[in-house]
Amino acid sequence: MLLCTDVGNTNIKFALYENDEQIVKLRFSTDSKKTDDELAVELYTIFNINNVDINKIDGSIISSVVPAVTEALVEAIKTVTGNDSVVLGPGVKSGLDLRIDNPATLGSDLVAMCVAVKELYSCPAVIIGLGTATTILYLNEKKCYCGGAISPGISISLDALTNHGALLPSIDLKTPKKAINTNTEDCIRSGVIFGTASMLDGMIDRYNEEAGVNSTVVATGGLAKSVIGNCKHDIIINDDLVLDGLRFIFSRNAKK
């Protein structure tokens, strides 16, 4: 079995693949203060709770956007499974043609997302990541990564709004019934949910106009389900883009 790990700013996601099929998906909160021993205990425990046979894990690959966690997690996985992990970064072959100014600056999670879309969907493609940041990436018809756009994520925007507005309340992110609302909570929800959806629709139109061709659109991230249903474009939701991309990348490097 292959263990794929996606370390995000909020959560660490784990997926186990057997014969290219995802058989288990797990997660726990990201905490950069935890030692490798503490992470090993958590990992061992969560595997046991989910009846994972640790002895069958024979490969591991990690994408991490939290450097403080990466080294400890590598050691934890080694302790629990006995495997050295491939850490996605310079020197790891992704098979992705990067047509940007400085390829080394592209986050490993974005690389994995692009690889998954390259392998699973038709191109050109717009790839939307709704996480700590909102990322909108573009693969051309030759499946080359040509760049994209980054904006503050929904949670960051909402936190900034409520923290800097003394009279504005904290809210949950359920979709309001309409765009024009008569109470503060639903007004904020409308701005955040419908505003983000409208921004995404507008950016998809801009990308298609610049490229001169319509694109497949794929979205991922914890907040995708809250937003994408309110977009006017047809958008595929795939919660596992990073994990699937890691699987493809590990296979490429194992062959090497």
N, C-alpha and C positions, 0 to 999 in steps of 0.2 A: 504493500500500500504506500501511496505517496501522501505526505503531509504538506499541504500548502497553507502558508500563514500570511495574513494581511494585517500589518500593524498600522492602525490609524490613530489619529489624535484622541479619539474617544473610546474606541473598542479594538480589541485584537480578535480577528476572525480566523478560525481554523477550519479546514476542510480536508477530509480524507478521500482519496480517489483510488479505486481499484479497477483495473482494466478500463481506464478513462471514464469511469462512471463515479459520480460523487455519491458516497454512501453515508457520510456523516458530516454535519456542519455544526460547529460549536463557537462560542465567543465568551470572552470576559473583558472587563474594563481595563483600559490602558492606564498603567501607573508606573511612571518612570522612576519612582523611588524603590520599587521592589527589587530585591536581589535575585540572582539566578536560582538560589535555593528556594526562595519563596515562589518564584514562577514555576519551578519544577514541581513543587508540591501541588500548586493549583492545577497545573497541566495533568499531572498524574491522577489527581482526584477527578477532574472533569472527564478524563478518558474512562476511568473506572465507572463513574456514574452512568456513562453512555455505553457501557459494555464493549469498549474498544479493545481489541487484542493488540497490545502494544508491540508484541513480538513480530507482528506481521508488517509493521511499518519499516520499510527499507529505503526510504528516500525522503528528503525534506528540502523545501525551498521557501524563502522568506522575502516579502516586500515590506519595507518599513519606512515610514516618514517620521519616525521618532527615534533618532540615533541613540538617545540615552537608554532605550529599551532593547535595541538590537543585539548588542553583545551579550547581555544577560539572558535574552531569549535563546540565542544560539547555544549557550551553555546549558540552559534548562532542557532544551530539546535533546541535546547530546546525553544529558543525564538520564532522561526518561526513556528515550528510544534507542540510544546508542548510535545515532546518525549524526554526521556532520552536515550542516545545512548549507545549501547554496544561497547566498544573499544577493538578491538582484541589484546590480550596480555595474560599474565599469569592469570590463573583462568577461562579463556574462553575456553570451550570445542570445539576443532576443529575436533576431530575424526581422526586425523592424527598421525600415529605411527612414532615418530622421533627417528631414530637410528643414532644420532650424539653425539659428545662429550658433548656439552652443549646446550640442546634444547632452553634455554632461550635466546640464542644469535641469533636465527633465526628470521629475520625480518617478521613482520606481513604480508607484501605484498607477501613474498615468501610462507608463510603458506597458504594464501588464494589461490595463484596460484596452489599449490600442491593439495589442497582440490578440486578445480574445475576439475583438470585433473583426479584425483582419481574418481570423480563422473561421469565424462562425457566421458572418453576415456579408452581404454584398456591399461593395464600395462603389462610389464615394460614400462616406459615412460621417455623420456628426455624432460625437460621443459626449454625453452630458453626465457629469459626476456631481451629485448633490450631497456633499459632505461638509466638513469644516469650511472648505471653500467650494464655490460653484465653478466647476471647470467645464469648458465647452471646447472640445478638441475636433480636429478635422483630419480625416484620411482621404486622400484623393482616389481617383479611379484605379491607380496603380498600387493602392494600399500603402502609400507612403504617408508618414506623419508630416503634416505641413504647418503645424502650429495651432493656435487657438486663442482663447480668452479666459481670464480668471477674474472672478468677482467675489466679494465676501459671501460666505455661506449664509443660509437662512438663520441658523442659530446665532451666529455672530451678529448679524444685522439686528435680530430681535433683541439680543442682549444689549447691544449698543443703544437701541431705542429706549428700552425700559430703564436702563441704568442711568441714562442722561436726561430722561424726562421724568421729573419728580412726581408728576401726577399720573404717569402711565403705568398700568398694572402689568405684571407678568401673566402670560396666557399660555394655554395649550395650543397645539397647531392643528386643530380640527378645521375642516373647510367650512366657511360660513355659507348660508343659504343663498346669499346674493352679494353683489359687489357694493351696492350703496346701503350702508347700515346705519342704525340709529343708536348704537351704544358703543362705548370706547373699545371693549374687548373685540367685538366683531369687526369694527373698523380696522383694528390692527391686524386681525386675521385676514381680512380682505386684502389689505396692502401687502402683507407678507406672502400669502398663498397665491392670490390672483396676480399680484404684481410680479412675482417670480415667474409664474406661468406665462404672462404676457412678455416679459423680458426674454424668456427662452424662445417663444414663438418669433419674436422680432429678430433675435440673433440667428435662428435657423434660416429665416428669410434672407438676412444679410449674407450668410455663408453661401446659400444657394445662388444668390445674385452675383456674388464675387466669383464663384466657381463656374457659373454659367450652366449648372446642372443640378437637378434635385438629388438629394441624398437620403440614404437610409439613416434613421435617427434612433439611437440606442441610449437609454438612461440607466444609471445605477446610483446606489447610495441609500442611506437610511431614510431620507426624506423624499425619495422619488415617488412613492405611492401617494404621498400627500399632495404633490404638485402636478405630476404628469397628467393625471386625469382631467386637469383643468386647462391643458394646452389644446390648441386647435389642430396642431399637426398630429399625424400618426406617429407615435413614439413607442418603441419596444422597451419594456422594463426588464432588465436582467440584474438581479441582486448579486450575482456571482462573477461579474466581469473580471475583477482583479484575481480572484481565486482560479478561475478558468484560464486566464492568461498565464498565471504562474505554472499551471499544469503543462501548457504548451511549451513554455520556455524551459522547464526542467527536462522535458522530453528532447528538445533540441540539444541541450547541453550534455545530456546523458549519451546521446549518439556521438557527440564530438569526442 
